[in-house]
Amino acid sequence: MEIAEQHAGEITVVEVTGRIDSNTAKAFGERLTGLIKDGRARLVVDLKQIIYISSAGFRALLLADKLAGRRCRCRGSPRSTACDPGTPAPRLDTRREYRG
């Protein structure tokens, strides 16, 4: 598994290549939670180059999403991106949402 990051303003695109399995899921999850803890809670996780994701990989995504939700008090739905000014949005989005 390889992970690359691109930063565009408040948004961080995390591109993953290869397999996210029981051997790599811990590193994947630590990378996502590390970004969130560093204030980069508005993530786009690009999984189009992965060839396999196990339940451990999905768990890492869910835990990161849960942590991102705790980093911001939002109005409305917990999946809402409408946050108080200056606070990161609490969700992991698909890259398609950011294409023009």
C-alpha positions as CSV (number, residue, x, y, z in Angstrom):
1,M,0.0,0.0,0.0
2,E,1.2,3.5,-0.8
3,I,-0.4,6.7,0.4
4,A,0.0,10.1,-1.2
5,E,-1.4,13.4,0.0
6,Q,-2.3,16.6,-1.9
7,H,-3.4,19.7,-0.1
8,A,-5.8,22.2,-1.6
9,G,-6.8,24.9,0.9
10,E,-8.7,23.2,3.7
11,I,-9.1,20.0,1.7
12,T,-6.6,17.1,1.9
13,V,-6.8,14.5,-0.8
14,V,-5.4,11.1,0.4
15,E,-4.7,8.8,-2.6
16,V,-4.2,5.2,-1.7
17,T,-2.7,2.6,-4.1
18,G,-2.5,-1.2,-3.6
19,R,-4.1,-3.3,-0.9
20,I,-5.7,-2.1,2.4
21,D,-5.7,-5.4,4.4
22,S,-5.0,-6.6,7.9
23,N,-1.3,-5.9,7.3
24,T,-1.7,-2.3,6.1
25,A,-5.0,-1.1,7.7
26,K,-3.3,0.1,10.9
27,A,-0.9,2.4,9.0
28,F,-3.7,3.6,6.8
29,G,-5.9,4.4,9.9
30,E,-3.0,6.1,11.7
31,R,-2.3,8.3,8.6
32,L,-6.0,9.4,8.5
33,T,-6.4,10.0,12.2
34,G,-3.0,11.8,12.3
35,L,-4.2,14.2,9.6
36,I,-7.5,14.8,11.5
37,K,-5.7,15.4,14.8
38,D,-3.4,17.9,13.0
39,G,-6.5,19.9,12.0
40,R,-6.9,18.5,8.5
41,A,-10.3,17.0,9.1
42,R,-11.7,17.8,5.7
43,L,-10.5,14.7,3.8
44,V,-11.2,13.3,0.4
45,V,-10.0,9.6,0.4
46,D,-9.4,8.5,-3.2
47,L,-9.6,4.7,-3.4
48,K,-9.8,4.3,-7.1
49,Q,-6.3,2.8,-7.3
50,I,-6.8,0.2,-4.6
51,I,-7.1,-3.5,-5.6
52,Y,-8.5,-4.8,-2.3
53,I,-9.9,-3.4,0.9
54,S,-10.6,-5.7,3.9
55,S,-12.9,-5.2,6.8
56,A,-9.9,-3.8,8.7
57,G,-9.5,-1.2,6.0
58,F,-13.2,-0.3,6.2
59,R,-12.9,-0.1,10.0
60,A,-10.0,2.4,9.6
61,L,-12.2,4.6,7.4
62,L,-15.1,4.4,9.9
63,L,-12.9,5.3,12.9
64,A,-11.4,8.2,11.0
65,D,-14.9,9.4,10.1
66,K,-16.0,9.2,13.7
67,L,-13.0,11.1,14.9
68,A,-13.5,13.8,12.2
69,G,-17.1,14.2,13.4
70,R,-15.9,14.9,17.0
71,R,-13.6,17.6,15.8
72,C,-16.4,19.9,14.8
73,R,-19.8,20.8,16.3
74,C,-22.1,21.1,13.3
75,R,-25.7,22.2,12.8
76,G,-28.1,19.6,11.4
77,S,-27.1,16.2,10.3
78,P,-23.8,14.7,11.7
79,R,-22.8,14.4,8.0
80,S,-23.4,18.1,7.3
81,T,-20.5,20.2,6.1
82,A,-22.1,23.4,7.6
83,C,-19.8,24.2,10.5
84,D,-19.0,27.2,12.5
85,P,-16.5,29.4,10.8
86,G,-12.9,28.3,11.2
87,T,-13.7,24.7,12.0
88,P,-13.0,21.8,9.7
89,A,-15.9,19.9,8.1
90,P,-16.4,16.5,9.8
91,R,-16.6,14.1,6.9
92,L,-14.7,11.9,4.5
93,D,-16.0,12.7,1.1
94,T,-15.6,11.1,-2.3
95,R,-13.4,12.9,-4.8
96,R,-16.3,13.1,-7.2
97,E,-17.9,15.7,-5.0
98,Y,-15.0,18.1,-5.6
99,R,-14.8,17.8,-9.4
100,G,-16.1,20.8,-11.3
